[in-house]
Amino acid sequence: MSIEGYCECGRKSTGKFSYRRNENYCSKYCHDFMEIKVEGDKTAYDLWYGTGKYALNPPYPKLTMKCAWCEGECSLPRGLHDANKWFCSAQCSKQANRNPKSTSSRTGSTQISNQIRMVMVLREKRGEFLDAKTIAQYYEDWFRRGCTANKVSSTMRLLTAKGHVIKKEGHKTNLYQAGNLHTTLKAMFGETELKLGRGIKNE
């Protein structure tokens, strides 16, 4: 049984190393380990539990994840420094978070990084229609950057025009859903030539 503020693995799920996309877990590793089905209805945790020499304490298995940008597969360490890992490399991270001013003529918008992050939110919540206020809250919580419902609404107009997002008009507010789950963000938004500077980290 889980305890509030702690992950199922026993580590804290709050504070600096909390998994922002799901507050019940300390890391993406634990989330994917315990939530994602890998064989039928079984998770990696179901297959792992009770398989070690001492039954209840086998070594943790190696996991992989898909990069949010290129969708290439990469290792997913259990260490807390990768708790909010989205990308396989610093190059993919910088492409997804690139300076909008330097690429405005290529993308047709000066807010390319905002578009990418909002599509990432909707992809994580695949199948759900979210309003602008909810998207803005996820944006702030997950990426630690300021965002407003008005900013989301204006960006959604661009994304729906491109077919990246599906809009459903509601009685009081519009709702949005990821419109394309099969094309990589790299293909959707394109890449530009970038130089990796000092301090760029693999997020």
N, C-alpha and C positions, 0 to 999 in steps of 0.2 A: 504494500500500500504506500502510495506516495505521500510525502509531507509537504505542506505549502512552503514554497521557497526553496525546495530541494528537488533535484532531478531524481528519476528512478534509480540512477547509478549511485546516488549518495552525495554527489557534488551539489553545491549551491546552484540554483537556477536564476539567481538575481544578481544585480551588480554589474561590474565591468565585463565579465565573460558570459553573461546570460545570452541565450539564443533568442535573438530579437523576434524571429518569425513565429516562435511558439514558446511562451513563457514557462511552460511545464518542463522544459529541457535546458540543460546547461550548454549544449553544443549541437551543431548540425549532425555530428556523428551519432549522438544518442537519439536524436529525433529520427534519423533515417534507419538506425539500427532497430528501433522499437516500433516504428510506424509503417515503414514501406514494405509491402509484400514482395517477396523475392521468389517464392515457390508456392504456387497456389494461394492459399489463405495464410501462409506462414511468413512471418518476418524473419530477418536475419537473427533477431534475438530468440525467436522460437526454435530455430535450427541450432543455435549455439548453446542454449541453456541445458545444463546437465550433461554436456559432452566431454568435459575435462576429466583429468585424472582424479580430481577430488569432487567430481560431479557438479558442485555449485560454484566452482571458481576456475573455469577454463580460461585460457588466454583470450583476450578480445580479438576478433577476426579483423582482417583488413577489409576496408570498404572503399568503394569508388563513388564518384558523383559526376554529374554532367555540368560542364561550365555553362553559366547562364548566357554567355555571349556567343561562343562558337559551338557549344554543345559537345565539345570533345570530352572524353572521359579522363579523369585524373584521380589520384588517390585522395582519400578523405581521412586525415589523421584524427585520432581521438583527443589530441592535445587541445586545451582551451584557447590557445592563440588562434585557432582556426574556427572559432565558434560561429562566426558570421560569414564564413567563406562563401562567395558567389562564383568566383572565377578560377580558372586553371593556371593563370599566369598574370604577371604584371602587365604584359602587353594587352591582354583581353580586358583587364580591369581599366586600363587607361583609355582604351577605345570606347568602352561603355560610359566612362566619366569624362570624356574629352571636353576641352574648352569649347563651348558652343560658338564663340565669336570666330574662332579659326576655321570653322566648318560650315558657317551659315550659308555660303553660296552653294555648297555641295548639297545640303539637306533641304534648303528652302525654309529653314526656321532657325532662329537664334536660340532656341531652347531644346536642342537635340538631347542633351543629357536628361532634362526633365521628361521628355517623351520616353526615353529608354527606361528610366526608373519606374515610371507609371505603368508601362507595359509589363515590366518585371513583377510589379505588385499584382496586376490582373492575372498574369500567368501562374503565379503562386496560388492564387485563389480561383483557379480554373473551374469553370462551371457556374461561378457565382456572379450575379449582377450586383455591383457596388455603386453607391452614390458618391458624389465628389467629396463630400465631407469625410466619408470613411476611407477613401483612397488617400486623401491628404493626411489622415491620422496614421495610416500604415507607412506612408512615405516618411513622415517625421520619425516614427518609432524605429523603422528598419534602417534608414540611411542617415539618421541624425542630422537632417537638414530641414530648414524651415519650408513649410508648404501651406497653402490655403486652398479652400474649396474653390475660390475664384480662379486661382492658377490652374487647378485641375480641370475645371470646366473649359477654360480657354485652350488648354493643351488637348483635351479630348476632341475638340472640333477639328484639330489638325489630324489626330489619329484616326478618327472615324472617316474623314475624307480619304485617307490613304488605305482604308480597309483593315487597319491594324486592330481596331476596336469596334465592337458592336454596341450601338446605343439603343436603349429601350426607354421611350418616353413614359414617365409616370404622371400621376395626378398632380403631385407637388414638386417632384424633382426628377431629373433624368438619371437613368441607371446605365452602367457600363460593364462590358464583359470582354475578355480577350477574344479577338476575332480571328487570330491566326496562331495556332499552337504547333504547327508543323514546320514552319520556316524559322531558321535561326535568327536571332537578333542581328547577328553579323550580316546576314543576307538582307534583312529588312532595312537596316539603317546604313549599311555600307561602312567602309573603313577609310581612314585617311592616314597619311604618313606621319608618324609620331616618333619622337625620340624619348626614350625612357630617361627621366631625370633622377637626381638623387632623392632618396626618400620614398620612391614609389614602391608600394607594397602590393603583394598578391592578396587581394581582399576576398 
